[in-house]
Protein backbone atom coordinates (compact mmCIF):
# COMPACT_ATOMS: atom_id res chain seq x y z
CA UNK A 1 0.00 0.00 0.00
CA UNK A 2 2.75 2.46 0.90
CA UNK A 3 5.06 1.68 -2.08
CA UNK A 4 3.14 3.78 -4.72
CA UNK A 5 2.94 6.68 -2.27
CA UNK A 6 6.66 6.30 -1.58
CA UNK A 7 7.36 6.22 -5.34
CA UNK A 8 5.29 9.38 -5.80
CA UNK A 9 7.18 11.15 -2.99
CA UNK A 10 10.55 10.01 -4.42
CA UNK A 11 9.56 11.15 -7.92
CA UNK A 12 8.44 14.51 -6.58
CA UNK A 13 11.70 14.88 -4.63
CA UNK A 14 13.75 14.10 -7.75
CA UNK A 15 11.72 16.62 -9.75
CA UNK A 16 12.14 19.24 -7.01
CA UNK A 17 15.88 18.54 -6.86
CA UNK A 18 16.11 18.90 -10.65
CA UNK A 19 14.22 22.22 -10.55
CA UNK A 20 16.38 23.49 -7.67
CA UNK A 21 19.55 22.43 -9.51
CA UNK A 22 18.50 24.19 -12.72
CA UNK A 23 17.43 27.31 -10.82
CA UNK A 24 20.81 27.40 -9.03
CA UNK A 25 22.62 27.05 -12.38
CA UNK A 26 20.50 29.81 -13.98
CA UNK A 27 20.96 32.05 -10.92
CA UNK A 28 24.74 31.48 -10.97
CA UNK A 29 24.89 32.29 -14.71
CA UNK A 30 22.88 35.50 -14.19
CA UNK A 31 25.02 36.56 -11.21
CA UNK A 32 28.24 35.76 -13.12
CA UNK A 33 27.00 37.73 -16.13
CA UNK A 34 26.12 40.76 -14.02
CA UNK A 35 29.44 40.56 -12.16
CA UNK A 36 31.39 40.26 -15.42
CA UNK A 37 29.44 43.21 -16.87
CA UNK A 38 30.11 45.31 -13.75
CA UNK A 39 33.80 44.35 -13.67
CA UNK A 40 34.16 45.08 -17.39
CA UNK A 41 32.56 48.48 -16.97
CA UNK A 42 34.72 49.22 -13.91
CA UNK A 43 37.93 48.12 -15.65
CA UNK A 44 37.10 50.03 -18.84
CA UNK A 45 36.33 53.11 -16.74
CA UNK A 46 39.63 52.69 -14.89
CA UNK A 47 41.52 52.30 -18.17
CA UNK A 48 39.73 55.31 -19.65
CA UNK A 49 40.56 57.45 -16.59
CA UNK A 50 44.23 56.41 -16.90
CA UNK A 51 44.32 57.37 -20.59
CA UNK A 52 42.58 60.65 -19.76
CA UNK A 53 45.25 61.35 -17.15
CA UNK A 54 48.03 60.65 -19.66
CA UNK A 55 46.25 62.84 -22.23
CA UNK A 56 46.03 65.72 -19.76
CA UNK A 57 49.72 65.38 -18.83
CA UNK A 58 50.77 65.39 -22.49
CA UNK A 59 48.51 68.41 -23.12
CA UNK A 60 50.08 70.18 -20.14
CA UNK A 61 53.55 69.35 -21.42
CA UNK A 62 52.76 70.75 -24.85
CA UNK A 63 51.27 73.88 -23.27
CA UNK A 64 54.35 74.38 -21.08
CA UNK A 65 56.72 73.85 -24.03
CA UNK A 66 54.76 76.39 -26.10
CA UNK A 67 55.05 78.92 -23.30
C-alpha positions as CSV (number, residue, x, y, z in Angstrom):
1,X,0.0,0.0,0.0
2,X,2.7,2.5,0.9
3,X,5.1,1.7,-2.1
4,X,3.1,3.8,-4.7
5,X,2.9,6.7,-2.3
6,X,6.7,6.3,-1.6
7,X,7.4,6.2,-5.3
8,X,5.3,9.4,-5.8
9,X,7.2,11.1,-3.0
10,X,10.5,10.0,-4.4
11,X,9.6,11.2,-7.9
12,X,8.4,14.5,-6.6
13,X,11.7,14.9,-4.6
14,X,13.8,14.1,-7.7
15,X,11.7,16.6,-9.7
16,X,12.1,19.2,-7.0
17,X,15.9,18.5,-6.9
18,X,16.1,18.9,-10.6
19,X,14.2,22.2,-10.6
20,X,16.4,23.5,-7.7
21,X,19.5,22.4,-9.5
22,X,18.5,24.2,-12.7
23,X,17.4,27.3,-10.8
24,X,20.8,27.4,-9.0
25,X,22.6,27.0,-12.4
26,X,20.5,29.8,-14.0
27,X,21.0,32.1,-10.9
28,X,24.7,31.5,-11.0
29,X,24.9,32.3,-14.7
30,X,22.9,35.5,-14.2
31,X,25.0,36.6,-11.2
32,X,28.2,35.8,-13.1
33,X,27.0,37.7,-16.1
34,X,26.1,40.8,-14.0
35,X,29.4,40.6,-12.2
36,X,31.4,40.3,-15.4
37,X,29.4,43.2,-16.9
38,X,30.1,45.3,-13.8
39,X,33.8,44.4,-13.7
40,X,34.2,45.1,-17.4
41,X,32.6,48.5,-17.0
42,X,34.7,49.2,-13.9
43,X,37.9,48.1,-15.6
44,X,37.1,50.0,-18.8
45,X,36.3,53.1,-16.7
46,X,39.6,52.7,-14.9
47,X,41.5,52.3,-18.2
48,X,39.7,55.3,-19.6
49,X,40.6,57.4,-16.6
50,X,44.2,56.4,-16.9
51,X,44.3,57.4,-20.6
52,X,42.6,60.7,-19.8
53,X,45.3,61.3,-17.1
54,X,48.0,60.7,-19.7
55,X,46.2,62.8,-22.2
56,X,46.0,65.7,-19.8
57,X,49.7,65.4,-18.8
58,X,50.8,65.4,-22.5
59,X,48.5,68.4,-23.1
60,X,50.1,70.2,-20.1
61,X,53.6,69.3,-21.4
62,X,52.8,70.8,-24.9
63,X,51.3,73.9,-23.3
64,X,54.4,74.4,-21.1
65,X,56.7,73.8,-24.0
66,X,54.8,76.4,-26.1
67,X,55.0,78.9,-23.3
